[in-house]
Amino acid sequence: MSLSQGEAPMQQDDIEMLTVEDVAKIMKVNIRTVRTWVQSGELPRIWIGKREYRISKADLRVFTEKRKGPYPPDI
């Protein structure tokens, strides 16, 4: 597989898969919060079965980058 111009090579970190519990620990939030992000489409999931999914570390990185900014956002 070749890279397009400007495309960064995939890092081992990017293909690592995390459980909802892993993401909750990393983000220091409740598991229900992570599930809400997933159900709303804010945080993409990768299905690994009929009822189980994982979140890629790369998607979590993009999610956190999008959420950076001045807080609270309404001020």
C-alpha positions in Angstrom: 0.0 0.0 0.0 1.4 3.4 -1.0 0.8 6.7 0.7 -0.8 9.7 -0.9 1.1 12.9 -0.9 0.8 14.5 2.6 -0.5 11.3 4.1 1.3 10.3 7.3 2.4 6.7 7.6 0.2 4.6 9.9 1.7 4.1 13.3 1.4 0.9 15.4 -0.4 3.2 17.9 -3.1 4.0 15.3 -4.2 0.4 14.8 -4.4 -0.4 18.5 -8.0 -1.1 19.5 -9.5 0.0 22.9 -12.5 -1.1 24.8 -15.1 1.3 26.2 -13.5 0.7 29.6 -10.0 1.5 28.3 -11.3 4.8 26.8 -13.1 5.7 30.0 -9.9 5.2 32.0 -7.8 7.2 29.5 -10.4 10.1 29.4 -11.1 9.8 33.2 -14.9 9.6 32.6 -17.7 7.2 33.3 -18.2 4.2 30.9 -21.7 5.6 30.2 -20.2 8.9 28.9 -18.1 6.9 26.4 -21.1 5.0 25.3 -23.0 8.2 24.8 -20.2 9.6 22.6 -20.3 6.4 20.6 -24.1 6.3 20.2 -24.1 10.0 19.2 -21.5 9.3 16.5 -18.9 11.6 18.0 -16.6 8.7 18.6 -16.4 6.1 15.9 -16.6 2.4 16.7 -15.4 -0.7 15.0 -17.7 -3.7 15.4 -15.9 -7.0 16.2 -19.0 -9.1 16.6 -22.8 -8.8 16.9 -22.7 -7.0 20.2 -19.1 -5.9 20.8 -17.1 -3.0 19.4 -13.7 -1.4 19.9 -12.5 2.2 19.4 -9.2 2.8 17.6 -6.6 4.8 19.3 -6.4 7.0 16.2 -10.1 7.8 16.4 -9.8 8.6 20.0 -6.9 11.0 19.2 -9.0 12.8 16.5 -12.0 13.0 18.9 -9.8 14.6 21.6 -8.3 17.1 19.1 -11.7 18.2 18.0 -12.8 18.8 21.6 -9.8 21.0 22.5 -10.7 24.7 22.9 -11.7 27.4 25.3 -14.0 26.1 28.0 -16.8 26.6 28.7 -17.6 26.7 24.9 -20.6 29.1 25.4 -18.5 32.0 26.8 
